Amino acid sequence: MSAFQHQVLVYCEQITHRLQYVLEWIFQEQLQMDFRVTYDVEHWKAYEGLKINYSEKRIETEDILVRPHRLIYEVGETVQQLNINRWKKSTVLFYNQPGALIPFDIFSAVFYLISRYEEYLPHKKDSHGRYMPANSVAAQYSFIQQPVVDEWINALKNILEKKFKLLLPQQSFEFQPTYDIDIAWAYRNKPRKQNLGGALRDLLKLRIGWFFDRILVSSSGRQDPYDAFKWMEDLQQYYGLKPVYFFLVGANGTYDRNINPSLPEMQALIRHTSTHAQIGLHPSYGSYLQQSVMEKELQILESILDKPVWKSRQHYIKMSLPETYRQLENIGIQNDYSMGYPTINGFRAGTSRSFMWYDLSSETKSGLRVHPFCFMETTAINNYNNSKTEAYAELERIVFTLKQSRGKLVSIFHNNNLGSGREYKGWYKFYQKMIEFIHSEQNL
């Protein structure tokens, strides 16, 4: 007996791993309805419930016909003719049926974006070895800040409801705050030699304010400028938030500069945070292609917490498909939060909703769930030259888009930007304003 109230019958000439995967995600996860596949035309014609014809030819005069693109039946990756067009205020891929109820192959289009098919094709990388947003179809056709996959599925839902005169379950706008703890403290709990060297550099660069901050924090009880943890905890309790904190515990390097995880103070911070929030691993910069390094860091974090850790987000959003996700799955991570771009806010996979990662190189659905993020404060800081006004305008656009598509906003903030540091002063006010705005939108 199905746990779903409704079921759709899909006629197709061939079922593949790709088609099975995308049907499960669209119908079961997003539309909260079951589906069955049939190759029998007569059975499909006799069926009186919801049904979709996924083939080249119309079976009935008024059927919902979705014409398949070859992508859904292929194995491996090759450059695809994307046939970009517009439909219901969204940009669509694989447009192949002008004037039809669904004029594009929605199943291939969804698969192309959420599998990150284009990231398996030859592409240029940035200075950190990361996939560049400029390579993506979303950037090239200016829909990177539009969750087009969510919009397509909402449109499909409306078509099914109207044609078959029923109501399907409806999702609602959600908010998931997350934090990356790259550097827990600016000066406190650092070696004396390191602070003395830093003080000397501050003087040489005439950073007088920073010099006195360092001296006062190191030698007295003055609060460290990166220590926003109590404020963050109070804020989440007041608004009933359920955040995830990702801690960097790898060895120090050029891009990995957190406090030594063997220090009692650092361990106490991690343990206390776990009493009011979920904890995830923040694998170090170079770990994305080194499973042994990633596994060692996971063991360090788990030994501090004395319990398993199932969540992860790559430091610097440094990842390579399929290698990084395979590593995460191999070491036991079940939920990854790295699916977004570090240099532009928006929707890397075209959706705001989580999905199981599909490993294109093995043509299998994995056990790793991917949670896309769409707004990171450091991205806005860099893109808008520290302008909170422009950053807030971008945030509002994303929130309104997600509210309209009933999507999920996963944000990333860093404790060092929410404290009293001189570099990015006042971003805690931005964050509080953002939380208040989102809270008011959720309650409308």
Secondary structure, DSSP 4 states (H G I P E B T S, - for coil): --SSS-EEEEEES---HHHHHHHIIIIIIIS--EEEEE--HHHHHH--SEEEEESSS-SSTT--B-PPPGGGG--S--------EEETTEEESSB--TTSSS-B-HHHHHHHHHTTGGGGS---B-TTSPBPGGGSHHHHTT-TTS-HHHHHHHHHHHHHHHHHT--------EEEEEEEES-S-SSTTS-HHHHHHHHHHHHHTT-HHHHHHHHHHHHSSPPPTT--HHHHHHHHHHHT---EEEE--SPP-SS--PPPTTSHHHHHHHHHHTTTSEEEE---GGGGG-HHHHHHHHHHHHHHHTS---EE--GGG---TTHHHHHHHHTT--EE---S-SSS-S-TTS-SS-EEEEETTTTEEEEEEE----EEHHHHHHHTTT-HHHHHHHHHHHHHHHHHHT-EEEEEEEHHHHSS-STTTTHHHHHHHHHHHHHHHHT-
